[in-house]
Amino acid sequence: MSRLSAGPPWRGRSSASSRPLNWREFPHRRDGLAYALDGGLWLHRFALEGTPMAHVISSDRDALLAWGRAVGFDPRWIQYKPLRHPRTGVRVPAWHWDLWGDRLPPPSALG
């Protein structure tokens, strides 16, 4: 399947089931962080030195790697960073992908 037929580069598809691997955005960082640390895929937008960027974050490394494969990311690019769960205060193993440029989805209505 070509990249063009697969849809936008920020939306993944599982090759095994053709089921979308969707991330979610949240209006409040705390809600998104809790979602990601419970195993969901959270898109967290930010800017670095004025450049719009985002992380796709999850405590489910396999789901994050599957999403990355679906959008053409090299698994060596995934980054590990334990994060404090907002409900428990306990650090949870978590991973993220950096997104910028044409890999950054258009802004949502959540902003």
FENGI-V705419 format. One record per run of one state. SS is the DSSP state (2 for helix, 1 for strand, 0 for the rest). FROM is the first residue (numbers start at 1). TO is the last residue. If there is no record, write none. Layout:
ss:from:to
SS:FROM:TO
SS:FROM:TO
This chain:
ss:from:to
0:1:11
1:12:13
0:14:19
1:20:21
0:22:23
1:24:24
0:25:28
2:29:37
0:38:41
1:42:48
0:49:50
1:51:58
0:59:60
2:61:70
0:71:74
2:75:77
0:78:78
1:79:80
0:81:82
1:83:84
0:85:90
1:91:92
0:93:94
1:95:100
2:101:103
0:104:111
